[in-house]
């Protein structure tokens, strides 16, 4: 989670880079970007197919309008409700 502390409303590029490994079996994970707990419009949800036991690097980005104290969050979900290990993740805001 990142909180924008600037005083002006900005249009910013929000980027997520991560490495994930599904424990088993192969599955599809979803990467969702939220502002203040709500999915923004345009929706920033992306699905990636992963192979069990294989680390996969993923990245996605979306332009969002941010106001002071907005919180940007990233959620990862798995279509099979199985465990997925996220070994690294970077969340960046570029104005």
Biopython code that builds the backbone (N, CA, C, O; Angstrom):
import numpy as np
from Bio.PDB.StructureBuilder import StructureBuilder

atoms = [
    (1, "UNK", "N", (0.848, -1.174, 0.000)),
    (1, "UNK", "CA", (0.000, 0.000, 0.000)),
    (1, "UNK", "C", (0.894, 1.237, 0.000)),
    (1, "UNK", "O", (1.909, 1.295, 0.694)),
    (2, "UNK", "N", (0.486, 2.225, -0.800)),
    (2, "UNK", "CA", (1.175, 3.523, -0.848)),
    (2, "UNK", "C", (0.122, 4.605, -0.625)),
    (2, "UNK", "O", (-0.979, 4.525, -1.169)),
    (3, "UNK", "N", (0.461, 5.616, 0.177)),
    (3, "UNK", "CA", (-0.429, 6.769, 0.378)),
    (3, "UNK", "C", (0.183, 7.971, -0.324)),
    (3, "UNK", "O", (1.360, 8.281, -0.138)),
    (4, "UNK", "N", (-0.638, 8.651, -1.143)),
    (4, "UNK", "CA", (-0.197, 9.866, -1.828)),
    (4, "UNK", "C", (-0.369, 11.041, -0.872)),
    (4, "UNK", "O", (-1.483, 11.325, -0.430)),
    (5, "UNK", "N", (0.732, 11.729, -0.551)),
    (5, "UNK", "CA", (0.706, 12.831, 0.408)),
    (5, "UNK", "C", (0.774, 14.207, -0.234)),
    (5, "UNK", "O", (0.770, 15.218, 0.470)),
    (6, "UNK", "N", (0.838, 14.261, -1.565)),
    (6, "UNK", "CA", (0.901, 15.554, -2.240)),
    (6, "UNK", "C", (-0.356, 16.372, -2.009)),
    (6, "UNK", "O", (-1.381, 15.834, -1.590)),
    (7, "UNK", "N", (-0.284, 17.662, -2.277)),
    (7, "UNK", "CA", (-1.433, 18.546, -2.053)),
    (7, "UNK", "C", (-2.277, 18.739, -3.304)),
    (7, "UNK", "O", (-3.447, 19.107, -3.205)),
    (8, "UNK", "N", (-1.702, 18.497, -4.478)),
    (8, "UNK", "CA", (-2.428, 18.676, -5.733)),
    (8, "UNK", "C", (-2.949, 17.343, -6.247)),
    (8, "UNK", "O", (-2.321, 16.304, -6.043)),
    (9, "UNK", "N", (-4.107, 17.375, -6.918)),
    (9, "UNK", "CA", (-4.604, 16.189, -7.604)),
    (9, "UNK", "C", (-3.717, 15.953, -8.816)),
    (9, "UNK", "O", (-3.425, 16.884, -9.567)),
    (10, "UNK", "N", (-3.289, 14.711, -9.009)),
    (10, "UNK", "CA", (-2.391, 14.379, -10.118)),
    (10, "UNK", "C", (-2.934, 13.205, -10.916)),
    (10, "UNK", "O", (-3.678, 12.374, -10.395)),
    (11, "UNK", "N", (-2.554, 13.148, -12.181)),
    (11, "UNK", "CA", (-2.779, 11.968, -13.002)),
    (11, "UNK", "C", (-1.444, 11.246, -13.018)),
    (11, "UNK", "O", (-0.464, 11.763, -13.554)),
    (12, "UNK", "N", (-1.397, 10.053, -12.435)),
    (12, "UNK", "CA", (-0.122, 9.363, -12.245)),
    (12, "UNK", "C", (-0.171, 7.958, -12.816)),
    (12, "UNK", "O", (-1.224, 7.323, -12.876)),
    (13, "UNK", "N", (0.993, 7.495, -13.233)),
    (13, "UNK", "CA", (1.137, 6.120, -13.676)),
    (13, "UNK", "C", (1.440, 5.264, -12.449)),
    (13, "UNK", "O", (2.455, 5.461, -11.781)),
    (14, "UNK", "N", (0.554, 4.315, -12.159)),
    (14, "UNK", "CA", (0.749, 3.379, -11.050)),
    (14, "UNK", "C", (1.223, 2.055, -11.648)),
    (14, "UNK", "O", (0.530, 1.444, -12.462)),
    (15, "UNK", "N", (2.417, 1.620, -11.232)),
    (15, "UNK", "CA", (3.033, 0.410, -11.788)),
    (15, "UNK", "C", (3.261, -0.623, -10.694)),
    (15, "UNK", "O", (3.659, -0.296, -9.576)),
    (16, "UNK", "N", (2.998, -1.874, -11.044)),
    (16, "UNK", "CA", (3.241, -3.000, -10.144)),
    (16, "UNK", "C", (4.131, -3.991, -10.869)),
    (16, "UNK", "O", (3.852, -4.387, -12.000)),
    (17, "UNK", "N", (5.205, -4.386, -10.203)),
    (17, "UNK", "CA", (6.078, -5.444, -10.704)),
    (17, "UNK", "C", (6.212, -6.465, -9.591)),
    (17, "UNK", "O", (6.458, -6.099, -8.442)),
    (18, "UNK", "N", (6.053, -7.757, -9.919)),
    (18, "UNK", "CA", (6.171, -8.780, -8.890)),
    (18, "UNK", "C", (6.657, -10.092, -9.477)),
    (18, "UNK", "O", (6.589, -10.320, -10.685)),
    (19, "UNK", "N", (7.145, -10.943, -8.601)),
    (19, "UNK", "CA", (7.507, -12.305, -8.950)),
    (19, "UNK", "C", (6.656, -13.220, -8.083)),
    (19, "UNK", "O", (6.647, -13.089, -6.859)),
    (20, "UNK", "N", (5.933, -14.156, -8.720)),
    (20, "UNK", "CA", (5.027, -15.045, -8.004)),
    (20, "UNK", "C", (5.236, -16.482, -8.435)),
    (20, "UNK", "O", (5.610, -16.761, -9.574)),
    (21, "UNK", "N", (4.985, -17.393, -7.496)),
    (21, "UNK", "CA", (5.095, -18.829, -7.754)),
    (21, "UNK", "C", (3.899, -19.531, -7.135)),
    (21, "UNK", "O", (3.744, -19.506, -5.914)),
    (22, "UNK", "N", (3.031, -20.169, -7.959)),
    (22, "UNK", "CA", (1.951, -20.951, -7.363)),
    (22, "UNK", "C", (2.531, -22.244, -6.782)),
    (22, "UNK", "O", (3.405, -22.868, -7.384)),
    (23, "UNK", "N", (2.041, -22.633, -5.623)),
    (23, "UNK", "CA", (2.544, -23.843, -4.978)),
    (23, "UNK", "C", (2.161, -25.062, -5.817)),
    (23, "UNK", "O", (3.046, -25.822, -6.213)),
    (24, "UNK", "N", (0.891, -25.272, -6.097)),
    (24, "UNK", "CA", (0.398, -26.336, -6.962)),
    (24, "UNK", "C", (-1.111, -26.208, -7.005)),
    (24, "UNK", "O", (-1.683, -25.781, -6.002)),
    (25, "UNK", "N", (-1.769, -26.528, -8.034)),
    (25, "UNK", "CA", (-1.285, -26.811, -9.382)),
    (25, "UNK", "C", (-1.105, -25.509, -10.166)),
    (25, "UNK", "O", (-1.170, -24.420, -9.594)),
    (26, "UNK", "N", (-0.880, -25.626, -11.465)),
    (26, "UNK", "CA", (-0.809, -24.438, -12.311)),
    (26, "UNK", "C", (-2.131, -23.690, -12.195)),
    (26, "UNK", "O", (-3.187, -24.310, -12.073)),
    (27, "UNK", "N", (-2.077, -22.373, -12.232)),
    (27, "UNK", "CA", (-3.294, -21.605, -12.011)),
    (27, "UNK", "C", (-3.174, -20.223, -12.639)),
    (27, "UNK", "O", (-2.128, -19.842, -13.167)),
    (28, "UNK", "N", (-4.255, -19.501, -12.567)),
    (28, "UNK", "CA", (-4.289, -18.120, -13.022)),
    (28, "UNK", "C", (-4.385, -17.238, -11.787)),
    (28, "UNK", "O", (-5.238, -17.457, -10.926)),
    (29, "UNK", "N", (-3.510, -16.239, -11.701)),
    (29, "UNK", "CA", (-3.629, -15.279, -10.605)),
    (29, "UNK", "C", (-4.119, -13.960, -11.169)),
    (29, "UNK", "O", (-3.889, -13.630, -12.332)),
    (30, "UNK", "N", (-4.793, -13.225, -10.323)),
    (30, "UNK", "CA", (-5.263, -11.906, -10.693)),
    (30, "UNK", "C", (-4.490, -10.862, -9.919)),
    (30, "UNK", "O", (-4.207, -11.040, -8.734)),
    (31, "UNK", "N", (-4.148, -9.770, -10.589)),
    (31, "UNK", "CA", (-3.489, -8.633, -9.958)),
    (31, "UNK", "C", (-4.458, -7.461, -10.081)),
    (31, "UNK", "O", (-4.813, -7.055, -11.187)),
    (32, "UNK", "N", (-4.883, -6.921, -8.940)),
    (32, "UNK", "CA", (-5.854, -5.823, -8.931)),
    (32, "UNK", "C", (-5.265, -4.608, -8.231)),
    (32, "UNK", "O", (-4.657, -4.731, -7.168)),
    (33, "UNK", "N", (-5.447, -3.437, -8.827)),
    (33, "UNK", "CA", (-4.997, -2.175, -8.243)),
    (33, "UNK", "C", (-6.237, -1.422, -7.767)),
    (33, "UNK", "O", (-7.193, -1.243, -8.522)),
    (34, "UNK", "N", (-6.211, -0.984, -6.514)),
    (34, "UNK", "CA", (-7.345, -0.286, -5.912)),
    (34, "UNK", "C", (-6.918, 1.093, -5.411)),
    (34, "UNK", "O", (-5.748, 1.314, -5.099)),
    (35, "UNK", "N", (-7.878, 2.017, -5.337)),
    (35, "UNK", "CA", (-7.684, 3.300, -4.655)),
    (35, "UNK", "C", (-8.692, 3.332, -3.514)),
    (35, "UNK", "O", (-9.896, 3.201, -3.734)),
    (36, "UNK", "N", (-8.192, 3.508, -2.291)),
    (36, "UNK", "CA", (-9.043, 3.600, -1.096)),
    (36, "UNK", "C", (-10.020, 2.431, -1.000)),
    (36, "UNK", "O", (-11.169, 2.611, -0.597)),
    (37, "UNK", "N", (-9.566, 1.237, -1.369)),
    (37, "UNK", "CA", (-10.387, 0.043, -1.245)),
    (37, "UNK", "C", (-11.410, -0.159, -2.333)),
    (37, "UNK", "O", (-12.224, -1.079, -2.253)),
    (38, "UNK", "N", (-11.387, 0.690, -3.364)),
    (38, "UNK", "CA", (-12.359, 0.602, -4.458)),
    (38, "UNK", "C", (-11.613, 0.439, -5.773)),
    (38, "UNK", "O", (-10.622, 1.127, -6.020)),
    (39, "UNK", "N", (-12.093, -0.482, -6.626)),
    (39, "UNK", "CA", (-11.486, -0.654, -7.936)),
    (39, "UNK", "C", (-11.754, 0.597, -8.767)),
    (39, "UNK", "O", (-12.908, 0.988, -8.938)),
    (40, "UNK", "N", (-10.695, 1.233, -9.287)),
    (40, "UNK", "CA", (-10.902, 2.455, -10.072)),
    (40, "UNK", "C", (-11.449, 2.159, -11.472)),
    (40, "UNK", "O", (-11.413, 1.026, -11.952)),
    (41, "UNK", "N", (-11.945, 3.196, -12.091)),
    (41, "UNK", "CA", (-12.362, 3.122, -13.494)),
    (41, "UNK", "C", (-11.327, 3.902, -14.285)),
    (41, "UNK", "O", (-11.138, 5.071, -13.948)),
    (42, "UNK", "N", (-10.638, 3.398, -15.294)),
    (42, "UNK", "CA", (-10.847, 2.060, -15.814)),
    (42, "UNK", "C", (-10.349, 0.989, -14.836)),
    (42, "UNK", "O", (-9.406, 1.199, -14.073)),
    (43, "UNK", "N", (-11.004, -0.135, -14.888)),
    (43, "UNK", "CA", (-10.634, -1.236, -14.017)),
    (43, "UNK", "C", (-9.199, -1.648, -14.283)),
    (43, "UNK", "O", (-8.790, -1.797, -15.435)),
    (44, "UNK", "N", (-8.445, -1.830, -13.225)),
    (44, "UNK", "CA", (-7.036, -2.216, -13.348)),
    (44, "UNK", "C", (-6.860, -3.634, -12.810)),
    (44, "UNK", "O", (-6.115, -3.857, -11.856)),
    (45, "UNK", "N", (-7.545, -4.579, -13.424)),
    (45, "UNK", "CA", (-7.457, -5.980, -13.030)),
    (45, "UNK", "C", (-6.867, -6.771, -14.187)),
    (45, "UNK", "O", (-7.310, -6.638, -15.328)),
    (46, "UNK", "N", (-5.883, -7.581, -13.896)),
    (46, "UNK", "CA", (-5.198, -8.325, -14.931)),
    (46, "UNK", "C", (-5.003, -9.755, -14.484)),
    (46, "UNK", "O", (-4.771, -10.004, -13.301)),
    (47, "UNK", "N", (-5.094, -10.715, -15.416)),
    (47, "UNK", "CA", (-4.936, -12.126, -15.106)),
    (47, "UNK", "C", (-3.697, -12.667, -15.812)),
    (47, "UNK", "O", (-3.421, -12.329, -16.962)),
    (48, "UNK", "N", (-2.962, -13.511, -15.101)),
    (48, "UNK", "CA", (-1.743, -14.112, -15.632)),
    (48, "UNK", "C", (-1.762, -15.615, -15.354)),
    (48, "UNK", "O", (-2.088, -16.036, -14.244)),
    (49, "UNK", "N", (-1.415, -16.426, -16.356)),
    (49, "UNK", "CA", (-1.340, -17.885, -16.197)),
    (49, "UNK", "C", (0.037, -18.253, -15.651)),
    (49, "UNK", "O", (1.057, -17.834, -16.198)),
    (50, "UNK", "N", (0.066, -19.041, -14.569)),
    (50, "UNK", "CA", (1.322, -19.453, -13.936)),
    (50, "UNK", "C", (1.420, -20.965, -13.895)),
    (50, "UNK", "O", (0.410, -21.663, -13.808)),
    (51, "UNK", "N", (2.655, -21.468, -13.957)),
    (51, "UNK", "CA", (2.927, -22.896, -13.870)),
    (51, "UNK", "C", (3.372, -23.234, -12.453)),
    (51, "UNK", "O", (4.202, -22.533, -11.874)),
    (52, "UNK", "N", (2.823, -24.304, -11.900)),
    (52, "UNK", "CA", (3.138, -24.703, -10.529)),
    (52, "UNK", "C", (4.639, -24.847, -10.333)),
    (52, "UNK", "O", (5.322, -25.488, -11.132)),
    (53, "UNK", "N", (5.144, -24.249, -9.269)),
    (53, "UNK", "CA", (6.548, -24.358, -8.909)),
    (53, "UNK", "C", (7.493, -23.484, -9.707)),
    (53, "UNK", "O", (8.688, -23.459, -9.412)),
    (54, "UNK", "N", (7.000, -22.762, -10.712)),
    (54, "UNK", "CA", (7.862, -21.920, -11.544)),
    (54, "UNK", "C", (7.647, -20.450, -11.208)),
    (54, "UNK", "O", (6.530, -19.941, -11.310)),
    (55, "UNK", "N", (8.716, -19.771, -10.808)),
    (55, "UNK", "CA", (8.632, -18.330, -10.526)),
    (55, "UNK", "C", (8.389, -17.577, -11.827)),
    (55, "UNK", "O", (9.055, -17.830, -12.831)),
    (56, "UNK", "N", (7.439, -16.658, -11.809)),
    (56, "UNK", "CA", (7.091, -15.881, -12.992)),
    (56, "UNK", "C", (7.089, -14.402, -12.633)),
    (56, "UNK", "O", (6.508, -14.004, -11.623)),
    (57, "UNK", "N", (7.738, -13.589, -13.459)),
    (57, "UNK", "CA", (7.745, -12.135, -13.255)),
    (57, "UNK", "C", (6.580, -11.523, -14.015)),
    (57, "UNK", "O", (6.336, -11.850, -15.177)),
    (58, "UNK", "N", (5.865, -10.630, -13.341)),
    (58, "UNK", "CA", (4.686, -9.991, -13.914)),
    (58, "UNK", "C", (4.791, -8.490, -13.737)),
    (58, "UNK", "O", (5.404, -8.018, -12.779)),
    (59, "UNK", "N", (4.206, -7.742, -14.641)),
    (59, "UNK", "CA", (4.131, -6.304, -14.455)),
    (59, "UNK", "C", (2.864, -5.777, -15.123)),
    (59, "UNK", "O", (2.404, -6.307, -16.134)),
    (60, "UNK", "N", (2.321, -4.732, -14.536)),
    (60, "UNK", "CA", (1.153, -4.078, -15.106)),
    (60, "UNK", "C", (1.137, -2.638, -14.613)),
    (60, "UNK", "O", (1.740, -2.324, -13.587)),
    (61, "UNK", "N", (0.459, -1.774, -15.329)),
    (61, "UNK", "CA", (0.380, -0.370, -14.927)),
    (61, "UNK", "C", (-0.911, 0.237, -15.449)),
    (61, "UNK", "O", (-1.517, -0.258, -16.400)),
    (62, "UNK", "N", (-1.317, 1.329, -14.798)),
    (62, "UNK", "CA", (-2.537, 2.028, -15.188)),
    (62, "UNK", "C", (-2.397, 3.483, -14.755)),
    (62, "UNK", "O", (-1.772, 3.768, -13.733)),
    (63, "UNK", "N", (-2.975, 4.405, -15.523)),
    (63, "UNK", "CA", (-3.008, 5.819, -15.132)),
    (63, "UNK", "C", (-4.223, 6.051, -14.238)),
    (63, "UNK", "O", (-5.335, 5.629, -14.557)),
    (64, "UNK", "N", (-3.991, 6.736, -13.100)),
    (64, "UNK", "CA", (-5.056, 7.021, -12.141)),
    (64, "UNK", "C", (-4.959, 8.468, -11.667)),
    (64, "UNK", "O", (-3.866, 9.029, -11.588)),
    (65, "UNK", "N", (-6.105, 9.069, -11.352)),
    (65, "UNK", "CA", (-6.125, 10.383, -10.716)),
    (65, "UNK", "C", (-6.029, 10.179, -9.216)),
    (65, "UNK", "O", (-6.830, 9.451, -8.629)),
    (66, "UNK", "N", (-5.049, 10.820, -8.595)),
    (66, "UNK", "CA", (-4.835, 10.692, -7.155)),
    (66, "UNK", "C", (-5.022, 12.037, -6.474)),
    (66, "UNK", "O", (-4.538, 13.063, -6.952)),
    (67, "UNK", "N", (-5.732, 12.019, -5.350)),
    (67, "UNK", "CA", (-5.917, 13.193, -4.511)),
    (67, "UNK", "C", (-5.170, 12.974, -3.206)),
    (67, "UNK", "O", (-4.798, 11.848, -2.876)),
    (68, "UNK", "N", (-4.952, 14.057, -2.462)),
    (68, "UNK", "CA", (-4.215, 13.968, -1.207)),
    (68, "UNK", "C", (-4.815, 12.883, -0.305)),
    (68, "UNK", "O", (-6.030, 12.803, -0.124)),
    (69, "UNK", "N", (-3.930, 12.055, 0.254)),
    (69, "UNK", "CA", (-4.250, 10.965, 1.185)),
    (69, "UNK", "C", (-4.923, 9.764, 0.536)),
    (69, "UNK", "O", (-5.388, 8.878, 1.254)),
    (70, "UNK", "N", (-4.997, 9.694, -0.797)),
    (70, "UNK", "CA", (-5.476, 8.477, -1.447)),
    (70, "UNK", "C", (-4.494, 7.346, -1.160)),
    (70, "UNK", "O", (-3.280, 7.550, -1.165)),
    (71, "UNK", "N", (-5.026, 6.157, -0.911)),
    (71, "UNK", "CA", (-4.189, 4.974, -0.719)),
    (71, "UNK", "C", (-4.336, 4.063, -1.925)),
    (71, "UNK", "O", (-5.446, 3.705, -2.321)),
    (72, "UNK", "N", (-3.203, 3.696, -2.502)),
    (72, "UNK", "CA", (-3.163, 2.778, -3.639)),
    (72, "UNK", "C", (-2.750, 1.420, -3.096)),
    (72, "UNK", "O", (-1.737, 1.303, -2.408)),
    (73, "UNK", "N", (-3.540, 0.385, -3.406)),
    (73, "UNK", "CA", (-3.277, -0.957, -2.901)),
    (73, "UNK", "C", (-3.243, -1.951, -4.049)),
    (73, "UNK", "O", (-3.838, -1.729, -5.103)),
    (74, "UNK", "N", (-2.530, -3.059, -3.824)),
    (74, "UNK", "CA", (-2.457, -4.144, -4.792)),
    (74, "UNK", "C", (-2.960, -5.411, -4.110)),
    (74, "UNK", "O", (-2.561, -5.727, -2.989)),
    (75, "UNK", "N", (-3.840, -6.132, -4.799)),
    (75, "UNK", "CA", (-4.341, -7.402, -4.294)),
    (75, "UNK", "C", (-4.024, -8.490, -5.311)),
    (75, "UNK", "O", (-4.136, -8.284, -6.519)),
    (76, "UNK", "N", (-3.629, -9.648, -4.803)),
    (76, "UNK", "CA", (-3.325, -10.815, -5.633)),
    (76, "UNK", "C", (-4.322, -11.907, -5.248)),
    (76, "UNK", "O", (-4.510, -12.184, -4.064)),
    (77, "UNK", "N", (-4.959, -12.524, -6.238)),
    (77, "UNK", "CA", (-5.829, -13.661, -5.940)),
    (77, "UNK", "C", (-5.559, -14.794, -6.906)),
    (77, "UNK", "O", (-5.006, -14.584, -7.986)),
    (78, "UNK", "N", (-5.950, -15.990, -6.516)),
    (78, "UNK", "CA", (-5.673, -17.198, -7.274)),
    (78, "UNK", "C", (-7.000, -17.860, -7.621)),
    (78, "UNK", "O", (-7.863, -17.993, -6.752)),
    (79, "UNK", "N", (-7.183, -18.280, -8.879)),
    (79, "UNK", "CA", (-8.465, -18.843, -9.305)),
    (79, "UNK", "C", (-8.792, -20.178, -8.646)),
    (79, "UNK", "O", (-9.958, -20.572, -8.627)),
    (80, "UNK", "N", (-7.812, -20.879, -8.111)),
    (80, "UNK", "CA", (-8.042, -22.192, -7.504)),
    (80, "UNK", "C", (-8.048, -22.130, -5.980)),
    (80, "UNK", "O", (-8.125, -23.166, -5.319)),
    (81, "UNK", "N", (-7.970, -20.945, -5.427)),
    (81, "UNK", "CA", (-7.899, -20.754, -3.973)),
    (81, "UNK", "C", (-6.731, -21.512, -3.359)),
    (81, "UNK", "O", (-6.784, -21.900, -2.192)),
    (82, "UNK", "N", (-5.685, -21.721, -4.134)),
    (82, "UNK", "CA", (-4.489, -22.366, -3.601)),
    (82, "UNK", "C", (-3.451, -21.289, -3.279)),
    (82, "UNK", "O", (-3.615, -20.125, -3.643)),
    (83, "UNK", "N", (-2.402, -21.689, -2.604)),
    (83, "UNK", "CA", (-1.378, -20.734, -2.182)),
    (83, "UNK", "C", (-0.508, -20.288, -3.346)),
    (83, "UNK", "O", (-0.134, -21.088, -4.203)),
    (84, "UNK", "N", (-0.198, -19.012, -3.361)),
    (84, "UNK", "CA", (0.745, -18.437, -4.308)),
    (84, "UNK", "C", (1.744, -17.632, -3.496)),
    (84, "UNK", "O", (1.354, -16.808, -2.669)),
    (85, "UNK", "N", (3.028, -17.864, -3.726)),
    (85, "UNK", "CA", (4.069, -17.139, -3.018)),
    (85, "UNK", "C", (4.516, -15.956, -3.857)),
    (85, "UNK", "O", (4.950, -16.127, -4.996)),
    (86, "UNK", "N", (4.411, -14.760, -3.301)),
    (86, "UNK", "CA", (4.936, -13.551, -3.943)),
    (86, "UNK", "C", (6.272, -13.267, -3.270)),
    (86, "UNK", "O", (6.317, -12.896, -2.098)),
    (87, "UNK", "N", (7.374, -13.445, -4.028)),
    (87, "UNK", "CA", (8.699, -13.294, -3.434)),
    (87, "UNK", "C", (9.189, -11.861, -3.478)),
    (87, "UNK", "O", (9.913, -11.430, -2.580)),
    (88, "UNK", "N", (8.810, -11.115, -4.501)),
    (88, "UNK", "CA", (9.162, -9.697, -4.577)),
    (88, "UNK", "C", (7.986, -8.936, -5.167)),
    (88, "UNK", "O", (7.249, -9.457, -6.004)),
    (89, "UNK", "N", (7.818, -7.688, -4.717)),
    (89, "UNK", "CA", (6.785, -6.839, -5.315)),
    (89, "UNK", "C", (7.207, -5.387, -5.148)),
    (89, "UNK", "O", (7.697, -4.975, -4.097)),
    (90, "UNK", "N", (7.000, -4.625, -6.217)),
    (90, "UNK", "CA", (7.298, -3.202, -6.218)),
    (90, "UNK", "C", (6.043, -2.465, -6.691)),
    (90, "UNK", "O", (5.476, -2.802, -7.730)),
    (91, "UNK", "N", (5.617, -1.468, -5.931)),
    (91, "UNK", "CA", (4.488, -0.616, -6.288)),
    (91, "UNK", "C", (5.035, 0.797, -6.408)),
    (91, "UNK", "O", (5.607, 1.331, -5.457)),
    (92, "UNK", "N", (4.858, 1.406, -7.590)),
    (92, "UNK", "CA", (5.461, 2.712, -7.852)),
    (92, "UNK", "C", (4.444, 3.671, -8.442)),
    (92, "UNK", "O", (3.616, 3.286, -9.267)),
    (93, "UNK", "N", (4.513, 4.936, -8.008)),
    (93, "UNK", "CA", (3.664, 5.989, -8.558)),
    (93, "UNK", "C", (4.573, 7.015, -9.230)),
    (93, "UNK", "O", (5.473, 7.565, -8.596)),
    (94, "UNK", "N", (4.331, 7.268, -10.517)),
    (94, "UNK", "CA", (5.126, 8.250, -11.273)),
    (94, "UNK", "C", (4.189, 9.329, -11.805)),
    (94, "UNK", "O", (3.237, 9.035, -12.527)),
    (95, "UNK", "N", (4.465, 10.570, -11.446)),
    (95, "UNK", "CA", (3.620, 11.677, -11.904)),
    (95, "UNK", "C", (4.284, 12.397, -13.050)),
    (95, "UNK", "O", (3.730, 13.362, -13.576)),
]
sb = StructureBuilder()
sb.init_structure("model")
sb.init_model(0)
sb.init_chain("A")
sb.init_seg("    ")
for serial, (resi, resn, name, xyz) in enumerate(atoms, 1):
    if name == "N":
        sb.init_residue(resn, " ", resi, " ")
    sb.init_atom(name, np.array(xyz, "f"), 0.0, 1.0, " ", f" {name:<3s}", serial, name[0])
structure = sb.get_structure()
